[in-house]
Amino acid sequence: MRHVVLCATLVAGLTGCSFSDDGGNTPAGLGPQTSLVTAVTMGVNSAQLAVGGTVQLQATPRTSTGAGTSAKSIMLWSSSAPAVASVTQNGLVTGLTPGTANIIANFDGHTGQAAITVTAASTSR
């Protein structure tokens, strides 16, 4: 009986494998083996910036063991208040108007967030 091993790279650093024989049956004890992301941690939980200012946020997808992965390229970023603070898909936040916004990093349904406070730009005379 010939056994087939199928492996696929799901995301950089995360690999899943399955084992089966010619008939597609999985031998006992050889089910799918995957290292899946279970959480997203943020480099900071909050930040303050002036209108027109920027701050670079970092988010790390983590496995169930707490290990960070290098799969940051598919992190999706969003702002709860895009009129207050915008965020690029690289995590760069820009203050637009005074107020507060939560910046959310989403990796496969797991999220981390940072509270951003935008203050009025200072005027100097």
N, CA, C and O atoms as a DFTB+ gen file, in Angstrom:
500 C
 N C O
     1  1       0.836      -1.167       0.000
     2  2       0.000       0.000       0.000
     3  2       0.888       1.240       0.000
     4  3       1.796       1.364       0.822
     5  1       0.626       2.124      -0.898
     6  2       1.383       3.356      -1.010
     7  2       0.710       4.440      -0.179
     8  3      -0.516       4.547      -0.180
     9  1       1.507       5.253       0.540
    10  2       0.981       6.361       1.323
    11  2       1.387       7.670       0.662
    12  3       2.481       7.796       0.111
    13  1       0.503       8.616       0.727
    14  2       0.732       9.919       0.133
    15  2       0.823      10.944       1.251
    16  3       0.005      10.948       2.171
    17  1       1.807      11.800       1.165
    18  2       1.960      12.881       2.133
    19  2       1.733      14.193       1.392
    20  3       2.424      14.485       0.415
    21  1       0.782      14.972       1.846
    22  2       0.494      16.265       1.246
    23  2       0.822      17.350       2.251
    24  3       0.334      17.324       3.381
    25  1       1.634      18.290       1.850
    26  2       1.960      19.425       2.706
    27  2       1.682      20.694       1.928
    28  3       1.922      20.767       0.723
    29  1       1.176      21.687       2.628
    30  2       0.913      22.969       1.997
    31  2       1.349      24.073       2.930
    32  3       1.128      24.006       4.139
    33  1       1.959      25.073       2.370
    34  2       2.293      26.234       3.171
    35  2       1.062      27.116       3.199
    36  3       0.633      27.637       2.170
    37  1       0.492      27.281       4.397
    38  2      -0.706      28.084       4.551
    39  2      -0.355      29.566       4.564
    40  3      -1.015      30.373       3.910
    41  1       0.664      29.911       5.295
    42  2       1.139      31.273       5.413
    43  2       2.618      31.145       5.725
    44  3       3.058      30.108       6.221
    45  1       3.383      32.171       5.445
    46  2       4.807      32.088       5.749
    47  2       5.003      31.648       7.190
    48  3       4.530      32.308       8.115
    49  1       5.684      30.557       7.376
    50  2       5.966      30.073       8.727
    51  2       4.928      29.115       9.276
    52  3       5.156      28.512      10.325
    53  1       3.799      28.952       8.609
    54  2       2.770      28.033       9.090
    55  2       2.548      26.977       8.021
    56  3       2.226      27.307       6.880
    57  1       2.714      25.724       8.375
    58  2       2.586      24.647       7.411
    59  2       1.608      23.613       7.911
    60  3       1.584      23.289       9.098
    61  1       0.809      23.099       7.015
    62  2      -0.122      22.032       7.366
    63  2       0.174      20.817       6.520
    64  3       0.480      20.950       5.335
    65  1       0.091      19.638       7.100
    66  2       0.336      18.396       6.377
    67  2      -0.783      17.414       6.679
    68  3      -1.348      17.421       7.773
    69  1      -1.098      16.580       5.717
    70  2      -2.023      15.477       5.958
    71  2      -1.458      14.240       5.280
    72  3      -0.695      14.338       4.318
    73  1      -1.836      13.089       5.783
    74  2      -1.315      11.818       5.309
    75  2      -2.481      10.939       4.886
    76  3      -3.503      10.895       5.569
    77  1      -2.337      10.240       3.765
    78  2      -3.391       9.313       3.350
    79  2      -2.795       8.214       2.471
    80  3      -1.701       8.347       1.922
    81  1      -3.551       7.132       2.361
    82  2      -3.132       6.065       1.449
    83  2      -3.785       6.300       0.094
    84  3      -4.413       7.338      -0.112
    85  1      -3.651       5.370      -0.817
    86  2      -4.191       5.531      -2.170
    87  2      -5.686       5.808      -2.180
    88  3      -6.186       6.486      -3.079
    89  1      -6.397       5.297      -1.200
    90  2      -7.849       5.468      -1.154
    91  2      -8.291       6.709      -0.422
    92  3      -9.491       6.923      -0.250
    93  1      -7.354       7.541       0.018
    94  2      -7.709       8.758       0.731
    95  2      -7.954       8.530       2.212
    96  3      -8.438       9.427       2.902
    97  1      -7.624       7.328       2.719
    98  2      -7.818       7.041       4.139
    99  2      -6.614       7.524       4.934
   100  3      -5.470       7.369       4.508
   101  1      -6.884       8.107       6.084
   102  2      -5.811       8.593       6.949
   103  2      -5.481       7.530       7.972
   104  3      -6.352       7.134       8.746
   105  1      -4.226       7.048       7.996
   106  2      -3.838       6.058       9.005
   107  2      -4.014       6.624      10.409
   108  3      -3.852       7.826      10.621
   109  1      -4.340       5.771      11.355
   110  2      -4.551       6.192      12.737
   111  2      -3.348       6.960      13.260
   112  3      -2.202       6.556      13.059
   113  1      -3.624       8.084      13.941
   114  2      -2.560       8.889      14.540
   115  2      -1.848       9.817      13.582
   116  3      -0.919      10.518      13.983
   117  1      -2.261       9.840      12.320
   118  2      -1.579      10.687      11.345
   119  2      -2.527      11.707      10.721
   120  3      -2.528      11.892       9.504
   121  1      -3.326      12.364      11.545
   122  2      -4.250      13.385      11.054
   123  2      -3.516      14.651      10.686
   124  3      -2.286      14.691      10.704
   125  1      -4.271      15.695      10.349
   126  2      -3.645      16.962       9.981
   127  2      -2.751      17.495      11.095
   128  3      -3.122      17.464      12.268
   129  1      -1.606      17.969      10.729
   130  2      -0.653      18.538      11.678
   131  2      -0.464      20.003      11.301
   132  3       0.178      20.307      10.296
   133  1      -1.016      20.907      12.097
   134  2      -0.915      22.323      11.765
   135  2      -0.539      23.146      12.982
   136  3      -0.889      22.809      14.113
   137  1       0.165      24.206      12.737
   138  2       0.480      25.183      13.761
   139  2      -0.351      26.409      13.427
   140  3      -0.014      27.150      12.504
   141  1      -1.432      26.635      14.163
   142  2      -2.363      27.703      13.824
   143  2      -2.228      28.899      14.748
   144  3      -1.892      28.763      15.924
   145  1      -2.492      30.052      14.206
   146  2      -2.499      31.275      14.997
   147  2      -3.736      31.270      15.888
   148  3      -4.841      30.963      15.439
   149  1      -3.532      31.615      17.158
   150  2      -4.646      31.652      18.115
   151  2      -4.821      33.021      18.752
   152  3      -5.801      33.237      19.464
   153  1      -3.897      33.956      18.520
   154  2      -3.997      35.289      19.115
   155  2      -3.150      36.279      18.335
   156  3      -2.260      35.903      17.573
   157  1      -3.448      37.548      18.543
   158  2      -2.649      38.636      17.977
   159  2      -2.275      39.550      19.133
   160  3      -3.146      40.000      19.878
   161  1      -0.987      39.828      19.287
   162  2      -0.548      40.754      20.328
   163  2      -0.035      42.032      19.684
   164  3       0.581      42.013      18.619
   165  1      -0.306      43.142      20.361
   166  2       0.101      44.450      19.868
   167  2       1.368      44.899      20.585
   168  3       1.573      44.572      21.754
   169  1       2.209      45.643      19.892
   170  2       3.417      46.183      20.497
   171  2       3.093      47.200      21.585
   172  3       3.796      47.268      22.594
   173  1       2.031      47.997      21.393
   174  2       1.548      48.944      22.403
   175  2       0.032      48.822      22.474
   176  3      -0.619      48.472      21.489
   177  1      -0.530      49.118      23.657
   178  2      -1.989      49.065      23.820
   179  2      -2.649      50.418      23.593
   180  3      -3.855      50.495      23.359
   181  1      -1.848      51.494      23.663
   182  2      -2.401      52.826      23.442
   183  2      -1.288      53.768      23.002
   184  3      -0.103      53.531      23.236
   185  1      -1.723      54.851      22.350
   186  2      -0.776      55.883      21.911
   187  2      -1.532      57.191      21.749
   188  3      -2.747      57.208      21.552
   189  1      -0.791      58.282      21.835
   190  2      -1.367      59.613      21.638
   191  2      -0.564      60.328      20.575
   192  3       0.665      60.258      20.563
   193  1      -1.257      61.016      19.680
   194  2      -0.578      61.785      18.649
   195  2      -1.410      62.993      18.293
   196  3      -2.618      63.014      18.530
   197  1      -0.778      63.990      17.732
   198  2      -1.457      65.212      17.308
   199  2      -2.022      65.022      15.906
   200  3      -1.611      64.131      15.164
   201  1      -2.977      65.885      15.564
   202  2      -3.514      65.880      14.201
   203  2      -2.341      66.044      13.234
   204  3      -1.510      66.935      13.405
   205  1      -2.279      65.198      12.238
   206  2      -1.192      65.221      11.257
   207  2      -0.003      64.365      11.650
   208  3       0.879      64.109      10.831
   209  1       0.027      63.918      12.909
   210  2       1.118      63.071      13.371
   211  2       0.892      61.614      12.998
   212  3      -0.216      61.213      12.642
   213  1       1.957      60.832      13.085
   214  2       1.851      59.401      12.773
   215  2       2.503      58.578      13.873
   216  3       3.357      59.057      14.619
   217  1       2.073      57.328      13.950
   218  2       2.696      56.354      14.831
   219  2       2.653      55.000      14.116
   220  3       1.645      54.638      13.508
   221  1       3.745      54.270      14.196
   222  2       3.830      52.943      13.567
   223  2       3.464      51.892      14.610
   224  3       4.137      51.768      15.633
   225  1       2.405      51.139      14.353
   226  2       2.006      50.057      15.250
   227  2       2.566      48.731      14.753
   228  3       2.786      48.543      13.557
   229  1       2.791      47.823      15.686
   230  2       3.272      46.479      15.380
   231  2       2.273      45.476      15.951
   232  3       1.793      45.644      17.072
   233  1       1.966      44.456      15.199
   234  2       1.091      43.377      15.664
   235  2       1.761      42.056      15.301
   236  3       2.321      41.909      14.215
   237  1       1.695      41.099      16.222
   238  2       2.329      39.803      15.994
   239  2       1.317      38.684      16.146
   240  3       0.714      38.541      17.210
   241  1       1.116      37.877      15.091
   242  2       0.276      36.685      15.236
   243  2       1.018      35.657      16.084
   244  3       2.219      35.453      15.906
   245  1       0.312      35.012      17.002
   246  2       0.938      34.029      17.896
   247  2       0.217      32.693      17.813
   248  3      -1.000      32.632      17.636
   249  1       1.006      31.611      17.945
   250  2       0.440      30.264      17.956
   251  2      -0.033      29.925      19.363
   252  3       0.154      30.717      20.287
   253  1      -0.637      28.772      19.532
   254  2      -1.140      28.358      20.849
   255  2      -0.021      28.221      21.873
   256  3      -0.283      28.250      23.075
   257  1       1.213      28.074      21.422
   258  2       2.338      27.984      22.357
   259  2       2.861      29.367      22.735
   260  3       3.745      29.486      23.583
   261  1       2.317      30.417      22.105
   262  2       2.769      31.772      22.378
   263  2       3.876      32.231      21.460
   264  3       4.317      33.377      21.545
   265  1       4.333      31.357      20.584
   266  2       5.407      31.709      19.658
   267  2       4.887      32.679      18.599
   268  3       3.796      32.496      18.059
   269  1       5.672      33.704      18.310
   270  2       5.315      34.628      17.246
   271  2       5.608      34.001      15.897
   272  3       6.470      33.130      15.785
   273  1       4.895      34.440      14.875
   274  2       5.141      33.936      13.530
   275  2       5.573      35.090      12.638
   276  3       5.431      36.258      12.999
   277  1       6.088      34.756      11.497
   278  2       6.527      35.777      10.543
   279  2       5.440      36.087       9.528
   280  3       5.718      36.708       8.502
   281  1       4.220      35.672       9.788
   282  2       3.135      35.811       8.819
   283  2       2.413      37.144       8.935
   284  3       1.186      37.186       8.853
   285  1       3.142      38.223       9.121
   286  2       2.526      39.530       9.324
   287  2       2.005      40.150       8.034
   288  3       1.204      41.084       8.081
   289  1       2.443      39.649       6.891
   290  2       2.087      40.282       5.629
   291  2       0.601      40.188       5.314
   292  3       0.106      40.947       4.481
   293  1      -0.124      39.273       5.961
   294  2      -1.556      39.181       5.688
   295  2      -2.397      39.715       6.841
   296  3      -3.584      39.408       6.942
   297  1      -1.785      40.511       7.707
   298  2      -2.504      41.189       8.780
   299  2      -3.395      42.245       8.140
   300  3      -2.943      43.006       7.286
   301  1      -4.653      42.294       8.547
   302  2      -5.566      43.312       8.044
   303  2      -5.759      44.365       9.133
   304  3      -6.082      44.031      10.272
   305  1      -5.562      45.618       8.788
   306  2      -5.652      46.724       9.734
   307  2      -6.906      47.533       9.453
   308  3      -7.303      47.699       8.300
   309  1      -7.539      48.043      10.532
   310  2      -8.707      48.910      10.365
   311  2      -8.802      49.872      11.537
   312  3      -8.164      49.680      12.573
   313  1      -9.605      50.906      11.357
   314  2      -9.838      51.913      12.389
   315  2     -11.313      51.919      12.740
   316  3     -12.168      51.849      11.857
   317  1     -11.618      52.005      14.044
   318  2     -13.016      52.086      14.478
   319  2     -13.594      53.468      14.185
   320  3     -14.813      53.632      14.155
   321  1     -12.745      54.451      13.972
   322  2     -13.174      55.821      13.677
   323  2     -12.260      56.403      12.604
   324  3     -11.361      57.187      12.909
   325  1     -12.487      56.020      11.346
   326  2     -11.587      56.449      10.273
   327  2     -11.534      57.958      10.056
   328  3     -10.593      58.443       9.428
   329  1     -12.511      58.717      10.554
   330  2     -12.443      60.177      10.447
   331  2     -11.474      60.758      11.480
   332  3     -10.991      61.879      11.321
   333  1     -11.191      59.989      12.544
   334  2     -10.276      60.433      13.603
   335  2      -8.850      59.974      13.316
   336  3      -7.913      60.767      13.401
   337  1      -8.686      58.705      12.979
   338  2      -7.359      58.143      12.713
   339  2      -7.455      57.115      11.596
   340  3      -8.297      56.218      11.630
   341  1      -6.585      57.257      10.615
   342  2      -6.528      56.275       9.530
   343  2      -5.357      55.343       9.783
   344  3      -4.432      55.674      10.525
   345  1      -5.409      54.159       9.149
   346  2      -4.312      53.196       9.291
   347  2      -4.062      52.539       7.939
   348  3      -4.998      52.161       7.235
   349  1      -2.791      52.411       7.589
   350  2      -2.423      51.728       6.351
   351  2      -2.373      50.227       6.611
   352  3      -2.458      49.789       7.759
   353  1      -2.236      49.449       5.558
   354  2      -2.131      48.000       5.716
   355  2      -0.760      47.578       6.229
   356  3      -0.478      46.385       6.341
   357  1       0.094      48.551       6.541
   358  2       1.375      48.277       7.197
   359  2       1.355      48.700       8.661
   360  3       2.370      48.601       9.350
   361  1       0.179      49.181       9.153
   362  2       0.052      49.568      10.553
   363  2       0.472      50.984      10.869
   364  3       0.638      51.320      12.042
   365  1       0.654      51.841       9.853
   366  2       1.016      53.235      10.094
   367  2      -0.269      54.029      10.328
   368  3      -1.136      54.097       9.457
   369  1      -0.382      54.632      11.523
   370  2      -1.577      55.382      11.916
   371  2      -1.311      56.871      11.739
   372  3      -0.243      57.368      12.096
   373  1      -2.299      57.582      11.181
   374  2      -2.216      59.035      11.018
   375  2      -3.395      59.678      11.737
   376  3      -4.544      59.278      11.546
   377  1      -3.097      60.692      12.576
   378  2      -4.147      61.440      13.257
   379  2      -4.794      62.423      12.302
   380  3      -4.101      63.199      11.644
   381  1      -6.139      62.397      12.217
   382  2      -6.842      63.260      11.272
   383  2      -7.632      64.376      11.954
   384  3      -7.558      65.530      11.530
   385  1      -8.381      64.051      12.996
   386  2      -9.140      65.030      13.774
   387  2      -9.083      64.610      15.241
   388  3      -8.906      63.428      15.538
   389  1      -9.232      65.569      16.165
   390  2      -9.194      65.200      17.581
   391  2     -10.290      64.193      17.938
   392  3     -11.425      64.286      17.470
   393  1      -9.919      63.242      18.768
   394  2     -10.853      62.211      19.199
   395  2     -10.116      60.923      19.529
   396  3      -8.895      60.915      19.684
   397  1     -10.872      59.836      19.636
   398  2     -10.263      58.537      19.925
   399  2     -10.694      57.515      18.882
   400  3     -11.783      57.601      18.315
   401  1      -9.840      56.571      18.649
   402  2     -10.125      55.484      17.705
   403  2      -9.398      54.235      18.176
   404  3      -8.292      54.313      18.712
   405  1     -10.013      53.109      17.977
   406  2      -9.328      51.831      18.197
   407  2      -8.795      51.368      16.864
   408  3      -9.530      51.293      15.879
   409  1      -7.513      51.057      16.834
   410  2      -6.900      50.505      15.631
   411  2      -6.835      48.997      15.841
   412  3      -6.293      48.518      16.837
   413  1      -7.390      48.265      14.896
   414  2      -7.532      46.814      15.033
   415  2      -6.661      46.106      14.009
   416  3      -6.673      46.435      12.823
   417  1      -5.902      45.123      14.494
   418  2      -5.112      44.246      13.629
   419  2      -5.814      42.893      13.630
   420  3      -6.035      42.309      14.691
   421  1      -6.163      42.396      12.457
   422  2      -6.918      41.156      12.338
   423  2      -6.120      40.141      11.527
   424  3      -5.715      40.407      10.396
   425  1      -5.906      38.984      12.123
   426  2      -5.236      37.884      11.432
   427  2      -6.131      36.656      11.549
   428  3      -6.217      36.048      12.616
   429  1      -6.790      36.295      10.471
   430  2      -7.625      35.092      10.418
   431  2      -8.662      35.057      11.538
   432  3      -8.897      34.010      12.142
   433  1      -9.287      36.214      11.815
   434  2     -10.336      36.282      12.829
   435  2      -9.842      36.547      14.239
   436  3     -10.653      36.758      15.140
   437  1      -8.554      36.541      14.452
   438  2      -7.980      36.856      15.765
   439  2      -7.521      38.312      15.720
   440  3      -6.857      38.733      14.772
   441  1      -7.879      39.075      16.751
   442  2      -7.596      40.499      16.712
   443  2      -6.804      40.984      17.912
   444  3      -6.836      40.395      18.992
   445  1      -6.099      42.064      17.685
   446  2      -5.447      42.843      18.724
   447  2      -5.807      44.281      18.440
   448  3      -6.102      44.626      17.295
   449  1      -5.791      45.129      19.449
   450  2      -6.133      46.521      19.186
   451  2      -5.365      47.468      20.080
   452  3      -4.886      47.103      21.154
   453  1      -5.264      48.697      19.604
   454  2      -4.606      49.764      20.339
   455  2      -5.528      50.980      20.333
   456  3      -6.078      51.344      19.294
   457  1      -5.691      51.601      21.493
   458  2      -6.503      52.812      21.616
   459  2      -5.635      54.015      21.242
   460  3      -4.577      54.241      21.830
   461  1      -6.099      54.773      20.263
   462  2      -5.357      55.939      19.784
   463  2      -6.125      57.203      20.154
   464  3      -7.314      57.326      19.861
   465  1      -5.436      58.136      20.798
   466  2      -6.019      59.438      21.116
   467  2      -5.345      60.473      20.223
   468  3      -4.123      60.614      20.226
   469  1      -6.162      61.192      19.460
   470  2      -5.641      62.238      18.581
   471  2      -5.977      63.584      19.221
   472  3      -7.134      63.856      19.541
   473  1      -4.965      64.413      19.401
   474  2      -5.146      65.733      19.998
   475  2      -5.011      66.803      18.922
   476  3      -4.470      66.556      17.844
   477  1      -5.510      67.992      19.232
   478  2      -5.405      69.116      18.291
   479  2      -3.924      69.425      18.072
   480  3      -3.104      69.319      18.984
   481  1      -3.615      69.804      16.855
   482  2      -2.236      70.186      16.542
   483  2      -1.875      71.434      17.331
   484  3      -2.680      72.361      17.431
   485  1      -0.691      71.464      17.883
   486  2      -0.275      72.647      18.663
   487  2       0.053      73.795      17.712
   488  3       0.622      73.600      16.638
   489  1      -0.316      74.970      18.135
   490  2       0.015      76.157      17.334
   491  2       0.994      76.997      18.137
   492  3       0.718      77.369      19.277
   493  1       2.101      77.281      17.555
   494  2       3.103      78.109      18.246
   495  2       3.221      79.451      17.550
   496  3       3.123      79.546      16.327
   497  1       3.430      80.475      18.342
   498  2       3.523      81.827      17.788
   499  2       4.896      82.362      17.935
   500  3       5.166      83.491      17.525
